[in-house]
């Protein structure tokens, strides 16, 4: 709910621009006299009265205040965009009344209407609309329907305002958190409105989220543990291990940058929303496992041999690693040497193909032994009848 002045205007029966100053034939003389008396009474009591514009000159606005009298409002009290037209109703308050004429003020009237609206909004805990007039020490001065309110910097936004001058001239929606009737001062909070709206957006977004879907977000913060990403008012976390396939590394994305993320799981109650970036692409290790299945044999040349093991450049230029425990203890591999090995798997972190030279040699030696121990083939009939024929 936003407290404005339209209700009061409607109650006073605002006439359409260009309406005549003549009486409405449908109104009785008694009604007109009662209306004029009410205007005169409100002006005498320094209350707000709505009066009809008769004429607009270059420096003043003449209005009808009843009893065939006219009041004067300085034209300078109206902004260029709010200059009235004959027949229009405007709010006024009495400044002074002399034989020379009655001086009225629309600025005072609007300020009074603004204060009454502020009282109503404060009592109903409703929102008010204002415009930031200036940035001062500790916050901002905001015009709320003619009432000057103070908006503390800490309550101006969800995050610290780093460039206060950029807020000057902008419209804001706030709640009144403090009100001093004696001094006619109000203290505002825009943060409360933003928090309420953010909570609504968050609840709506949570109800729509589905695990596995892809969203566009902005990086809210980055650290060694991962990224905090805002996806339309709801923050989720991308762990370092979910940034990219391979060995986890610190994030490289900067605050404010756009990122595509995948919803890993829909949170329940107070659980954190987990997002993933690496899940947007296939795991390279899976493709390597299909190309180099366990127990298959690979061949290549030794590129490096040391305490960490033996690295082999395979025929397709891929790198394979044989850790020390899988090397042949009886025949140390040397750089440049051609070797064969059995595939054990693929490293999730480095995407190297893990192989065993020892297992290949073991299988090779076992095959030789089995071949050696295999019984000789039985002689054929031809070999038995021709002893001089050499054995096959």
Phi, psi and omega in degrees: 000133179239126185276117178235185184257004185298322183302313181296321180298315181296322180297329181275001175068060182298131179274155179289148178304139178090001181292152182284154177278356181287160181289151178282125181302335182282348182268137179281159178300323180297320180296315180298317180296322179294319179295317180296320180295321180295319178298314180298321180293318180295319180295318181297327181269011179059039175254169180283132176231144178261123185234160183265136178285131178262313185207148177239119177257188183290340182225001180207163179240121179268133182230156180271120179246016176089166179055038179057031177247157179235145175248162182239130174242126178301133181298333180296344179283349178256136174289163182300326181282342183250016180301128185282166177239154178305137182096342181280148176264139180226150177278140180218160170226151182286132174261306175200153179230118180229176178298329182286348180147174181248118180266127182240163178226125175274334178294316178297321181296315180293326176295320178294317177297321178297321179293319178297320177294323179295318177300317180294316181296321180294318180293324182267359183055041181265164178279155174232155179250136180215178178231131181291121181269320182198160174258127180236178180298121177089357180167217186220151170262128184237130175274118179244091179059036180095353178257132180273121180243155178256126178248104180300146181301325181291343181246015184272338182202172178289332178237162180305137179279111184273337179230082184302326184298337181286343179275341182296131180091353182269153175275142181224150173250129187221173168242149178272117182259340176217146181215127179247103184294323182297318181262357183053052179240144178228149175245133188248159173224114173275332182300321180298320178293315180297321179295319179296316180292322179295322179296322178293316179296321180296315180297319180294316181295319179298323180290336182269338186296144175225135179300135179099344181281161183252137180229158173257131180222180176237143181289120178273324177199158181223143179203177181303330183281340180148204184241142167259121185241131178266121178246074177077038179103353178239126182265137176232168184240132174254109179294154180303326181288346180254010179281314183206155177291144180109198181296127179303134180229157177300146181295148179254350181289141180266158179300132179094347181284149180279142177218148172265133182227158177247135178286115181279322179201146178277123185289151176246130179056245186263013180291154179279141177282118181262131181240160178223147175250320181294335181290353177283346179233160181290150177288117181302330181296328181293319178295322179292324180295325178290325181282325181237076181292152177305145178078357175283161183255135177237158180226150179183195180237144181293125177258337184201136177224126182193195182300332181280351180123199182242128175257137186235131173270113183285173182299332180263019176075002174287157179258134175241149181237130175246108182291159185308322183290345180254006177275161178282114183292340183265349181216092181294131179285147181238148178306136180091346183284138176281130182223160173237150182208161178261135180287130176260327182167196180231135179289129179291332184271313186258348183061024173278149177276123182270125185229168178227114175287322182299317180294321178297314180296322179297314178296318179298314181293325179293322178295320178296318181294319179294325178293321181291321183277355181292132180296152180294153180292143178294147181289144177278168179299322179295321179292325179291324180279342180233082183299334184282350179290128181297150181291144180281000000 
